[in-house]
Amino acid sequence: MHPSFSKNIASGYLWLLKGLKVSVFRIILSTLCFCVSVLFLYCAMHLLYLKPIKDPVIFVVDRHETARQVSKRLLAENLISSEFVFRAVLKITNADKKIRAGVYQFLPHLSLLSLLKMLTRDSGVLLKITIPEGWTTAQIINYLSKIQGIEKSLPLEGEPQRYFFPETYYFYPPISEDKVLEMMANQAQKRIKDILGGPLPFPLKTFEEVVTLAAIIEKETALDWEKPIIASVFLNRLRKGIPLQADPTVSYAVSQGTGMLNRSLTRLDLKFPSPYNTYLNKGLPPGPICHPGWKSIEAVLKPQQSTLLYFVKNSTGGHTFAQMIKAHNQNVKKYRLLSTVK
């Protein structure tokens, strides 16, 4: 074989090897680029979009919860679609140890980046405000005045009679007292629309009157099962034109609207001049003496059918009911005797 021919073969072989190396390199590079692009798009989709939610979601981060625990709960509650991406972004941004304990509200169409910002900054934390059943307006305003993040803006005497549904509310601080009360009143109005559906029990004509009577029942008993019975007693007295003679209304009047006396009522208290004193005035007081819960409102809307007109406390923590004044007086004597023995 001619030497030049062998040399040409060797050169061709080397050229072919180089070409193959370049092709393999290009294939590997293209594959890597494709994988990186897919991974980038995958992460980008998770960064830009959370799982779709229809309504705002409240999410609570406990004080000692780790980033891993938070990510698992977010996934379990369908708020994120990838725990891996969430934790990876936390690591990359050095935010895995910056998640703040508190209450958060996640709105529809919120991105994962926005969610991360909320979880790691004070601006995302909501104020949690819980209004117990039976509180007066004075108690609510006093409670709000002690919460950091709520600005005092409304004196007690400037607050009109409005109904606030006792439940848990969430607000973004800073916020003023009057704004909080306005939002709570609006929420109550929405609840009222859901509740109303049929005719009101006679002689009540408005939902304001329902709330006013429910507030008295709220203060009369903590036992849900006897609230419809007490509602029946008060409605029967209203129909007959008999004064309600409800002690909680006297406590409200004597305490100047706070409802907090910290002592038993006296005979002199029963003569305290006030439109809220249902011993001196027939019918309902001018407005609610507290903010009743749903069970008390439901009791007024669905009272027990009876002819009862009286009730008095008993030794079991509830009340003893009567239709006639003679039986009622006997029940009062029994209660006073037991109280004396104790």
Residue, then its C-alpha position, 0 to 999 in steps of 0.5 A: m500500500h502506498p504510504s500516502f494512501s495510509k496517511n490519508i486514511a489516518s487523517g480521515y479517521l482522525w477527522l471522523l473522530k473529531g466530528l463524532k466528538v463534536s456531535v456528541f458534545r453538541i448532543i450532550l450540550s443540547t440535552l443539558c440546555f433542554c433539561v435546564s430550560v425545562l427545569f427553569l420553566y417548571c420553577a418559573m411556573h411555580l414561582l409565578y403561580l400558586k395553586p388556584i384558590k377561589d376565596p381568601v385563605i387564612f394560614v397560621v404559622d406557629r412560633h416554633e414551626t420550621a420551614r420544612q413543617v410550613s412547606k409541608r402544610l402549604l402543600a397539604e392545604n393545596l396552597i403550593s404545588s411543589e414542596f421541592v421548589f418552595r424549599a429550594v427558593l427558601k434556601i437560595t434566598n436565604a429565607d428558610k430561617k426568616i419565616r415569621a410566626g403569625v396569621y396570614q391571608f393568601l388571596p387568589h392569584l397570589s404568586l409564590l414569590s409574593l407568598l414568600k415575601m408575606l411569610t418573611r416580612d411584618s407587612g404580611v402578618l394579620l392581626k387576629i381579633t376574637i370577640p366573645e359572645g356577650w361582650t358590650t360595645a364598651q368591652i370591645i372598644n377597651y379590648l381594641s385599645k390594648i392591641q398593638g397595631i390598632e390606632k385609637s380613634l373613637p371615644l366610647e360615647g361617640e360609638p353609635q348602637r351597632y351590632f357586631f357578630p361575635e367571632t374571630y376577625y383578621f385585619y392588616p395593621p396599622i388600622s384605626e378603631d373606627k375602621v375595625l368597628e366598621m368592618m365588623a358591622n359590615q360583616a354582621q350585616k352580611r350574616i344577617k342577610d343569610i339568617l333572615g328568610g322567614p317572618l319574625p316572631f310576633p310582636l317583633k318587627t325588625f332584626e334590630e329588635v331580634v338582636t335586642l332581645a337576643a342580647i338579653i337572653e345572652k346575658e340571662t343564660a349560658l345554657d344553649w338548650e334553655k335559650p329558646i325557652i327564655a325567648s318564649v317567656f320574653l315574647n309572651r310577656l311582650r305580647k301581653g304588655i308585661p314588663l320583661q323585668a330582666d336583671p341584665t338590663v338593670s345591670y347595663a343601666v346601672s353600670q352606664g353601658t358596661g354591663m359590669l357591676n361585679r355585685s348583686l343587684t339591690r332593690l334600689d337598683l331596680k328603680f334606677p331611672s333609665p330607658y334600659n331598665t325593663y322593670l320600669n319600662k314596658g317593651l324592649p330597651p332602646g338597643p342591645i345590651c351586648h353583642p349576642g351569639w348565633k344561638s341566642i339569635e336563633a332562640v329568638l327566631k325559633p322560640q319554644q312554643s309555650t305559655l310560660l311567663y316567669f323564670v328564676k335561677n335554680s341550684t343546677g345553674g339553669h332556671t326554673f320556669a312557671q306559667m302562673i305567678k303563684a308557682h313562680n313565687q314558690n320557685v323564688k322561695k326555694y331558690r332563696l332558701l337554697s342560697t341561704v343554706k349555701 
